[in-house]
Amino acid sequence: MPTDEDSLPLQLAEESIPTEESTSVWTILVVDDEADVHAVTDMVLEKQMVLGRRLEFLHAYSAEEAITHLDKAPDIAVILLDIVMARDTDGLDVARYVRTHYDNPHTRIIVRTGQPGMLHESEAASDYGVNYYEPKTQLTSERLRAVVHMALDSYRASLALDETNRKLREVIADVELFSHAIAHDIRGPARNLHMLSELLGDELQDAPSSTRELVEALQERSSQLLTMLEQLLSLSQMGKDSLHPTQLDMAELVDDAVSAFRTRLVDENPPVTVSGAGQACADRQTIAMVINNLLDNAAKYRSPDRPLSIDITIRESDTHCEVIIKDNGLGIPTEKLEDVFLPFRRASRDEQTEGSGIGLALCKRIVDLHMGTIRATSDQPQGTSICLALPRS
């Protein structure tokens, strides 16, 4: 329990957290124009061990001295910062310098001020990147130790998250480079193979039916290989730089996609109903690609027991425009719903139906780049619904 000493502002407490010696340290920069504040801070914190490390202190009595320390010691974990020194905004200038000049989001800034009314806590956080805002009159020894401990834990977590993100970016870059290299290097030979199969078909028009069937199978497989490589290349190249968002009339875009879909299935002319309307801020070309892919999937995985039918609903919420494409096809097994948007994971509603396993992954990549969502639901064997949600602005 806190002692009476701990309830007094910045009073030295005799006890400290016992732990083994450590050669690693946390560097703390104390910025205040009052020498007594520096002395008491040292006495309260100097014997502390936080997360297995000792504390090392740097002292600055002005904004200029603080910036000099920051220039020399980029690994400062915590800054204990007074706002009013020679000038009323000296401390805020230091905070802004940390966040903007160094672009440093990791160092935790603890403001200790004797004039808490001059700046709202929310303003200190949003405008200056201050993490903790403590009035000096309320900052007891126990509170100071607790805030510094929390700040150091937060600093360590921030560095760890940044390192994890860096490694993740490296992995993603490696995967994209690998995918691009494979798709690019194999696409040429695959194209040649498909062209040769077409020439072979022309040369063997008078061959026996069994031979022609083999050639047609070769043409079909080479075409599928080429399509898969094109999709893989698109997936590896897809990034935010390839998007050009504009305000889209989603009903108009869907109508265009349905017209193209009917052209591809001109002999069948399946019934496709479209209802509703809405606006979305999105890249027209890539979202049209998504809609066309979803329509083609509905046709590909149709049920042999009933004619294909597709219902498309467009609706708006406060923040998003949704496009829901519902078919009456084979449906997706429940246990596979979460996997259908992963690369090379086919819906597998019909193992005899050919597919690359990349189309839905490309759809999800496009939607993710738009900060939207895409999900599948299924009432097997009554069909599948794909809900695409895009930001309205």
C-alpha positions in Angstrom: 0.0 0.0 0.0 1.2 3.6 -0.6 2.9 5.1 2.5 2.3 8.6 3.8 5.6 9.6 2.1 4.3 8.3 -1.2 1.3 10.6 -1.0 3.5 13.7 -0.9 4.4 15.4 -4.1 7.8 14.1 -5.4 9.0 12.9 -2.0 11.8 10.4 -1.9 10.7 6.9 -0.9 13.4 4.7 0.7 12.1 1.5 -0.8 12.9 0.5 -4.4 12.1 -2.5 -6.6 14.8 -5.1 -5.8 16.2 -7.0 -8.7 19.6 -8.2 -10.0 22.1 -5.9 -11.5 21.9 -5.3 -15.3 24.3 -3.8 -17.8 21.4 -2.5 -19.9 19.9 0.8 -19.1 16.8 2.9 -20.0 17.8 6.5 -20.9 15.6 9.2 -19.4 15.9 12.8 -20.4 14.8 15.2 -17.6 13.9 18.7 -19.0 13.1 21.4 -16.5 14.5 24.8 -15.6 14.3 24.1 -11.8 17.3 22.4 -10.3 15.3 21.0 -7.4 13.0 19.1 -9.8 16.1 17.4 -11.3 17.4 16.5 -7.9 14.2 15.1 -6.6 13.6 13.2 -9.8 17.0 11.5 -9.4 16.3 10.6 -5.8 12.9 9.1 -6.5 14.0 7.1 -9.6 17.7 6.4 -9.4 17.5 3.1 -7.6 14.6 1.7 -9.7 14.9 -1.3 -11.9 12.3 -1.4 -14.7 11.8 -4.5 -16.8 15.3 -5.7 -15.8 17.1 -2.5 -16.6 18.6 0.4 -14.6 17.7 4.0 -15.3 20.2 6.4 -16.8 19.5 10.1 -16.6 20.3 13.0 -18.9 19.6 16.5 -17.7 18.5 19.6 -19.6 17.6 23.0 -18.1 16.3 24.6 -21.3 14.8 23.6 -24.6 18.1 24.2 -26.3 19.9 21.8 -24.0 17.2 19.2 -24.5 17.6 19.4 -28.3 21.4 19.0 -27.9 20.9 15.8 -25.9 18.4 14.5 -28.5 20.8 15.1 -31.3 23.5 13.1 -29.5 21.3 10.3 -28.0 18.7 9.0 -30.4 17.8 6.1 -28.0 16.2 8.2 -25.3 13.3 6.1 -24.0 11.4 8.7 -21.9 11.4 12.5 -21.7 10.2 14.1 -18.4 9.2 17.5 -19.7 8.2 20.8 -18.2 6.2 23.1 -20.5 7.1 26.6 -19.2 10.8 27.4 -19.0 12.4 30.5 -20.5 9.4 30.7 -22.8 5.9 29.6 -22.2 6.0 27.0 -25.0 9.6 25.7 -24.6 8.5 22.2 -23.6 5.9 22.0 -26.4 8.6 23.0 -28.9 10.8 20.1 -27.6 7.9 17.7 -28.0 7.1 18.8 -31.5 10.9 18.5 -32.3 10.9 14.9 -31.2 7.8 14.0 -33.3 8.5 16.0 -36.4 12.2 16.6 -36.8 13.2 13.1 -35.9 9.9 11.5 -36.9 10.2 9.6 -33.7 6.9 8.0 -32.5 8.6 5.7 -29.9 10.0 8.0 -27.2 7.4 8.4 -24.5 6.9 12.0 -23.5 5.7 12.7 -19.9 4.7 16.3 -19.4 5.1 17.6 -15.8 3.6 21.1 -15.6 2.9 23.6 -12.9 0.3 25.3 -15.1 -2.0 22.5 -16.2 -4.8 24.9 -17.2 -2.8 26.4 -20.0 -3.1 23.4 -22.3 -5.8 20.7 -22.5 -4.6 17.1 -22.1 -6.2 16.1 -25.4 -4.6 19.0 -27.2 -1.2 18.0 -25.8 -1.7 14.5 -27.1 -3.1 15.3 -30.5 -1.0 18.3 -31.4 2.3 17.5 -29.7 2.4 13.8 -29.3 2.5 13.9 -25.5 1.8 10.5 -24.0 1.3 11.4 -20.3 0.1 14.8 -18.9 0.8 15.2 -15.1 0.2 18.3 -13.0 3.2 18.7 -10.7 0.9 19.3 -7.7 -0.5 15.8 -8.1 2.6 13.9 -9.1 3.6 12.0 -6.0 6.7 9.8 -5.8 4.6 6.7 -6.2 2.8 8.2 -9.2 6.0 9.3 -10.8 7.5 5.7 -10.5 4.3 4.2 -11.9 4.1 6.6 -14.9 7.7 6.1 -15.8 7.3 2.3 -15.5 4.2 2.4 -17.8 6.0 4.7 -20.2 9.0 2.4 -20.5 6.8 -0.6 -21.0 5.0 1.3 -23.7 8.3 2.4 -25.3 9.5 -1.2 -25.4 6.2 -2.4 -26.9 6.4 0.4 -29.6 9.9 -0.7 -30.6 8.9 -4.3 -30.7 5.9 -3.6 -32.9 8.0 -1.5 -35.2 10.5 -4.3 -35.6 7.7 -6.8 -36.2 6.2 -4.6 -38.9 9.7 -4.2 -40.5 10.1 -7.9 -40.6 6.6 -8.4 -42.0 7.3 -5.8 -44.7 10.4 -7.7 -45.7 8.5 -11.0 -45.8 5.7 -9.5 -47.9 8.3 -7.9 -50.3 10.1 -11.2 -50.7 6.8 -13.0 -51.4 5.7 -10.4 -53.9 9.1 -10.5 -55.6 9.1 -14.3 -55.7 5.5 -14.3 -57.1 6.3 -11.7 -59.6 9.5 -13.5 -60.8 7.7 -16.8 -61.1 4.7 -15.3 -63.0 6.9 -13.1 -65.2 9.5 -15.8 -66.0 7.0 -18.6 -66.7 4.5 -16.5 -68.6 6.6 -16.3 -71.7 7.0 -20.1 -72.0 3.4 -20.6 -71.1 2.3 -18.2 -73.9 4.5 -20.1 -76.4 3.0 -23.4 -75.3 -0.5 -22.1 -75.8 0.4 -20.7 -79.2 1.9 -24.1 -80.2 -1.2 -25.9 -79.1 -3.3 -23.6 -81.2 -1.0 -24.2 -84.2 -1.1 -27.9 -83.5 -4.9 -27.8 -83.5 -4.9 -26.1 -86.9 -2.5 -28.7 -88.4 -4.5 -31.7 -87.0 -8.0 -30.7 -88.1 -8.3 -33.8 -90.2 -6.8 -36.1 -87.5 -8.9 -38.8 -85.8 -11.3 -37.6 -83.1 -9.3 -39.1 -80.3 -6.2 -37.0 -81.4 -8.3 -33.9 -81.7 -9.6 -34.4 -78.2 -6.1 -34.6 -76.8 -5.1 -31.4 -78.6 -8.2 -29.6 -77.3 -7.4 -30.8 -73.8 -3.8 -29.4 -74.3 -5.3 -26.1 -75.5 -7.6 -25.9 -72.5 -4.9 -26.6 -70.0 -2.4 -24.2 -71.5 -5.1 -21.5 -71.5 -5.8 -22.2 -67.8 -2.1 -22.0 -67.0 -1.7 -18.7 -68.8 -4.8 -17.3 -67.0 -3.4 -18.4 -63.6 0.0 -16.7 -64.3 -1.7 -13.5 -65.4 -3.7 -13.5 -62.2 -0.6 -14.2 -60.1 1.3 -11.4 -61.8 -1.7 -9.0 -61.1 -1.7 -10.1 -57.5 2.0 -9.5 -57.0 1.8 -6.1 -58.7 -1.3 -4.8 -57.0 -0.6 -1.9 -54.6 -2.1 1.4 -53.6 -0.1 3.2 -56.3 -2.1 1.3 -58.9 -5.4 2.8 -57.6 -7.1 6.0 -58.8 -10.1 6.4 -56.6 -13.0 8.5 -57.8 -16.7 8.8 -56.7 -18.4 5.8 -58.3 -22.1 5.2 -59.1 -22.1 1.5 -58.0 -25.4 0.7 -59.8 -23.9 2.0 -63.0 -20.7 0.0 -62.5 -22.6 -3.2 -61.7 -24.9 -2.8 -64.7 -21.8 -2.5 -67.0 -20.3 -5.6 -65.4 -23.6 -7.6 -65.8 -23.7 -6.6 -69.5 -20.2 -7.8 -70.0 -21.0 -11.0 -68.1 -24.0 -11.7 -70.3 -21.8 -11.2 -73.4 -19.5 -13.9 -72.1 -22.4 -16.2 -71.6 -24.3 -15.1 -74.7 -25.7 -18.6 -75.4 -27.2 -18.9 -71.9 -28.3 -15.3 -71.0 -28.8 -16.2 -67.3 -31.2 -14.1 -65.3 -29.4 -11.4 -63.2 -31.4 -9.0 -61.2 -29.9 -5.7 -59.8 -31.6 -3.6 -57.1 -30.6 -0.6 -55.0 -28.1 2.2 -55.5 -25.1 3.7 -53.8 -21.9 5.7 -54.1 -18.4 4.5 -53.2 -15.0 6.1 -53.4 -13.0 3.6 -55.3 -10.9 2.8 -58.4 -13.3 1.9 -61.2 -11.0 -0.5 -63.1 -10.1 -2.7 -60.2 -13.5 -2.8 -58.6 -15.0 -3.7 -62.0 -12.4 -6.5 -62.0 -13.7 -7.7 -58.6 -17.4 -7.6 -59.7 -16.6 -9.5 -63.0 -14.6 -12.1 -61.1 -17.4 -12.7 -58.7 -20.0 -13.0 -61.5 -17.7 -15.5 -63.3 -17.3 -17.5 -60.2 -21.1 -17.7 -59.8 -21.3 -19.1 -63.4 -18.3 -21.5 -62.9 -19.8 -23.0 -59.7 -23.4 -23.3 -60.8 -25.6 -26.2 -59.8 -26.3 -28.9 -62.3 -29.8 -29.3 -60.8 -31.1 -25.8 -61.7 -30.6 -22.9 -64.1 -28.2 -20.2 -62.9 -29.7 -17.2 -61.2 -27.9 -14.2 -59.7 -29.3 -11.5 -57.5 -27.3 -8.3 -56.8 -28.2 -5.9 -54.1 -26.6 -2.4 -53.6 -27.2 -0.6 -50.4 -25.6 2.2 -48.3 -24.7 2.5 -44.7 -23.4 5.7 -43.0 -19.9 4.9 -44.0 -19.9 2.2 -46.7 -21.6 1.1 -49.8 -22.3 -2.7 -50.0 -22.7 -4.8 -53.1 -24.1 -8.3 -52.3 -23.9 -10.9 -55.1 -26.0 -13.9 -54.3 -26.1 -17.0 -56.6 -28.1 -20.3 -56.5 -25.0 -22.4 -57.2 -23.3 -25.2 -55.3 -22.5 -23.2 -52.2 -19.3 -23.4 -50.1 -18.8 -25.8 -47.2 -18.9 -23.9 -43.9 -15.4 -25.0 -42.9 -13.9 -23.5 -46.0 -15.6 -20.1 -45.9 -12.6 -18.4 -44.2 -10.1 -19.9 -46.6 -11.7 -19.0 -50.0 -9.9 -15.6 -50.1 -6.4 -17.1 -49.5 -4.1 -17.6 -52.5 -4.4 -21.0 -54.1 -7.3 -21.9 -51.9 -10.2 -22.7 -54.1 -13.8 -22.6 -53.0 -13.8 -26.3 -53.8 -17.5 -26.4 -54.2 -17.0 -28.8 -57.1 -13.7 -30.6 -57.3 -14.3 -31.2 -61.0 -14.5 -27.5 -61.8 -11.2 -26.0 -62.9 -9.9 -22.9 -61.2 -6.6 -21.1 -60.4 -7.3 -20.4 -56.7 -6.0 -16.8 -57.3 -9.2 -14.9 -58.4 -10.7 -14.4 -54.9 -7.3 -13.7 -53.4 -6.9 -10.9 -56.0 -10.4 -9.6 -55.1 -9.6 -9.4 -51.4 -6.3 -7.7 -52.1 -8.1 -5.1 -54.2 -10.8 -4.6 -51.5 -8.2 -4.4 -48.7 -6.3 -1.7 -50.6 -9.6 0.3 -50.7 -9.9 -0.1 -46.9 -13.0 -2.1 -47.5 -14.1 -5.6 -46.6 -15.2 -8.7 -48.5 -16.8 -11.8 -46.9 -18.6 -14.9 -48.0 -21.7 -16.7 -46.6 -23.2 -19.9 -47.9 -26.3 -21.9 -47.4 -25.0 -25.1 -49.0 -26.2 -26.4 -51.4 -28.5 -23.4 -52.0 -25.9 -21.0 -53.2 -23.3 -18.4 -52.0 -23.5 -14.7 -51.1 -20.4 -12.4 -51.4 -20.7 -9.1 -49.7 -18.3 -6.4 -50.8 -18.2 -3.2 -48.7 -16.4 -0.1 -49.9 -16.0 3.3 -48.1 -18.3 6.0 -49.4 -15.7 8.6 -49.1 
